[in-house]
Amino acid sequence: MSKYGPCHRTGEPGAPGCKLAALSITTRASDGSPIPAYLLNAEDTASELEMLRSIASGLGAKWGKDDLGWWAVVPRWDGAES
């Protein structure tokens, strides 16, 4: 972590992510109905935090910190209008 400079532990988002491989799969909901999904795999040298940064970035999350604390803006996935 120290080679990337200040990041989440000291309040600065945006440190590097990592390469992800994705495999299209089908999983099941609690009622047994199929749900399309992706199984993600990070490169061998990636940390958990780098993988999470890559996933959040790929989903369109934007985050930061201001006087009120940490904030995040994420797309709505439920199909609802804003």
C-alpha positions as CSV (number, residue, x, y, z in Angstrom):
1,M,0.0,0.0,0.0
2,S,2.8,2.5,0.8
3,K,4.0,2.5,-2.8
4,Y,0.8,4.2,-3.9
5,G,0.9,7.1,-1.5
6,P,-2.0,8.2,0.7
7,C,-5.2,6.4,-0.2
8,H,-8.2,5.1,1.8
9,R,-6.5,4.7,5.1
10,T,-5.5,8.3,5.2
11,G,-8.6,9.7,3.4
12,E,-7.7,9.9,-0.3
13,P,-9.7,7.8,-2.8
14,G,-8.5,7.1,-6.3
15,A,-5.4,4.9,-5.8
16,P,-4.9,2.3,-8.5
17,G,-7.2,-0.6,-9.2
18,C,-6.2,-3.8,-10.8
19,K,-7.0,-5.9,-13.9
20,L,-10.0,-8.1,-13.5
21,A,-11.0,-11.2,-15.5
22,A,-14.8,-11.8,-15.8
23,L,-16.6,-15.1,-16.4
24,S,-20.3,-14.9,-17.2
25,I,-22.2,-17.2,-14.9
26,T,-25.8,-17.9,-13.7
27,T,-26.5,-17.9,-10.0
28,R,-29.8,-18.5,-8.1
29,A,-32.0,-16.2,-6.1
30,S,-33.4,-17.4,-2.8
31,D,-36.6,-18.6,-4.6
32,G,-34.4,-20.6,-7.1
33,S,-34.9,-18.3,-10.1
34,P,-31.8,-17.8,-12.2
35,I,-29.9,-14.6,-12.0
36,P,-27.2,-13.7,-14.6
37,A,-24.0,-12.6,-13.0
38,Y,-20.2,-12.3,-13.4
39,L,-17.6,-14.1,-11.5
40,L,-14.7,-11.7,-11.1
41,N,-11.0,-12.6,-10.5
42,A,-8.2,-10.2,-9.8
43,E,-4.7,-10.5,-11.0
44,D,-2.4,-12.6,-8.7
45,T,-0.6,-9.6,-7.1
46,A,-3.7,-7.5,-6.4
47,S,-4.9,-6.7,-2.9
48,E,-8.5,-6.9,-1.8
49,L,-8.7,-3.1,-1.8
50,E,-7.4,-2.8,-5.4
51,M,-10.0,-5.3,-6.5
52,L,-12.8,-3.4,-4.7
53,R,-11.6,-0.1,-6.3
54,S,-11.8,-1.7,-9.7
55,I,-15.3,-3.1,-9.1
56,A,-16.6,0.2,-7.8
57,S,-15.0,2.1,-10.7
58,G,-16.5,-0.3,-13.2
59,L,-19.9,0.1,-11.7
60,G,-19.6,3.9,-12.1
61,A,-19.2,4.8,-8.4
62,K,-17.6,8.2,-7.7
63,W,-16.4,8.9,-4.1
64,G,-14.6,11.4,-2.1
65,K,-14.3,13.1,1.3
66,D,-15.3,16.6,2.3
67,D,-16.0,18.5,5.5
68,L,-19.1,16.3,6.2
69,G,-17.2,13.0,5.8
70,W,-17.0,10.3,3.1
71,W,-19.6,10.4,0.3
72,A,-20.3,8.2,-2.7
73,V,-22.5,8.7,-5.8
74,V,-23.6,5.4,-7.4
75,P,-26.0,4.7,-10.3
76,R,-29.4,3.4,-9.5
77,W,-29.8,-0.2,-10.6
78,D,-33.5,-0.7,-9.8
79,G,-34.7,1.0,-13.0
80,A,-36.3,3.8,-11.0
81,E,-36.4,7.3,-12.5
82,S,-34.6,10.0,-10.6
